[in-house]
């Protein structure tokens, strides 16, 4: 079930010459499209280098043309695999006793990027983080499982009633494991070096 199979690439043509661009999370010839241009809206949020993150995942064909692969809404590359955070959230919500769930990505590069699952339990539930991880092993591939499950009394929401991902991200940074690694395989590889 690869949403980015070769046949799903939609040709976009070639970029305008006055647009400066690059790919983030580049793997071969695909990644998130970042653009820098004087034509961009003054209200657009730019990164420190002045690039706008489009959240569009593209591929570059051999001809130099771009191909649209999809929106990067909740899709992240973890150890070479594209993972849909929404599918992780769906798996968490499917567990008996889970009232609300959210999955965020923490870390900016391939070495530090981690998936964090947040869970709010139903009042009668006694699920632990470990029990949730065990259940997810039955539902998700190893690369698509959260590195950490955090059970909260209540998942924070914005004034509009949506899950407050920014607060969850801040919370995950405050509670990140101090070892700097997030799985046994990473620890074993680190020990080899």
N, C-alpha and C positions, 0 to 999 in steps of 0.2 A: 504494500500500500504506500507507494512513493508518490506524493503529490507533485514531485518535480521530475517525473519521468521524462525522457528525451522527447516523446511525442507531445508533451504538454507545453513546450516552449512556444510562446507567441511572439513572432517577429515584431520588433519595434523600429527597425531601421538603424540609422547611425546618429550619433549626437551632433548638435550644432557646434560649429567651431569655437564659439565664444563661451561655451560651457566647460568649466573645469570639473572633472569628475574622478572618482576612484571607487573601488569596491572595498567594503568592510567585511571582515570574516571571510576573506577570499579563500576559496578552495578550488584550485585549478582556475577555471574561468567563470566562476559564479560567486555572488555575494550580494550584500545590500548596497544599493546605489546611493552614493553620496554626491551631491552637486554643489558647486560654488559658481554663482553667476551674479552680475549686477542687476539682473531682471527679477531677482527673488523678492518676495514681499518683505517690507521692513518689519512686519510682525513675526516673521518666521524665526523659530528658535534655531540658532546655529551652534555648532560645537566650537571649541577654542580655536580651531584652525579656520573657521569661517564656512564650514561645510554644512549643508542641510541634509539631515538623514531622512530619505524619502520613505523608508520602510518597504520599498519595492525590491524584491529579490530578482536579480537579472543574471543572464548568462551571456557571454560574448562568443558568438559563432566564429568559426575560422575565417569567414569573410569580413569580420570586423563589425558586423551588425549585432545589435543587442536583441536578446530574447527575454520576454517577460515570463518569469517562473511563478510568481505569486506575490501576495502581500506578506510582509514579515510580521504579521499580527500574532505574536505569541510563538513564533518559530525561532529557534536558536540552535546554533551548532555546538554540540557538546562532544568533545573527543572524536570529531569527525562525523558525527551523526546529526542529522536534522531532527530536532525534537519539537513536537507541538505541545506547549505548556497547557493548552486547553484540554488536550486528551488526558493529561495527568490529572487535571482538576476534575474531569469527568469520571476518571477511575476512582478518585478520592470520594466524590459524591455518591458513587455507586455502593460504597461500603455501608453496611448497616450500622447505625449509630452516628453517622456523620450528618450534621445539619447544614454546614456551610464549609466551602473549601476554596482555596485559591493557590495558584502556583506562580512563583516569581523566579526570575533569573537574577543572580547576584554575581558580580565580577565582570570585568571588562574584556578579558582576553581568554584565550583557550586554556591557559594554565590555571586561571583563578575562577573561571565561570562555574557556577553551581546552581542546581535546581533546588528550590526550597518549597516544600509543600506546607501550607498553613491549613489547619483544621479547627473548626468549631464543632464540638460534639453536642448531640441531643442531651437533654438533662439526665436521662436515665442511662446513658452510655458510660462504660468504663474502659473504652479502648485506650491503649497507650500508644506512644509513638512507635515502639517496637512492633506491636501487634499490627499497626497500620502498614508498616514497611513489609512485614511478612505477607500480608494480604496483597500488597501491590506486586510482590514477586510472582504471584499467580496471574496478574493482569497485564503487566507491562514488561517489555524487553529490558535487559539490564541497563542499557544506556539511556533509557527513557524514565528511569525511576529517580525520584528526588534524592538528593544527597542527604537531606535532612528533613524531618517532619517536625513541625512545631505545633503543639496543641495549645490553643488559646481559649480562655473563657468566652471571649467574644472577638470576632474578626472586625477590625475597625472599618468604618464606612465614612464616605464623604458626606457633605451636607445634602447631596442629591440622592443619597441612599446607595451609591455604588461602592464596591469594595475599594478601600484606600490602599492601592498598590504601593504608593510612595511610603506610607507609614509602615507597611509590611517590610519593604526593602530596608528601611532604617532599622527596624527591629531585628531583621536577619543579620545585619552588619554588627549590631550590638551583641548578638548571641552566637556569632560564628565560632566554630571550633578553633581553639588556639593553636592546634598543631599545624595548621596551614594546609593540611591535606584532607581529602574528603572521601576516600575509600581505601580499602586494603590494597588493591592493585597499585594505586598511586604510591602508597607507602613502600610497597615492595620494590617498585621501580626506582624510587628515590634512594632506597638503601643500596641498590646496585651501583649507583653513581657515586 
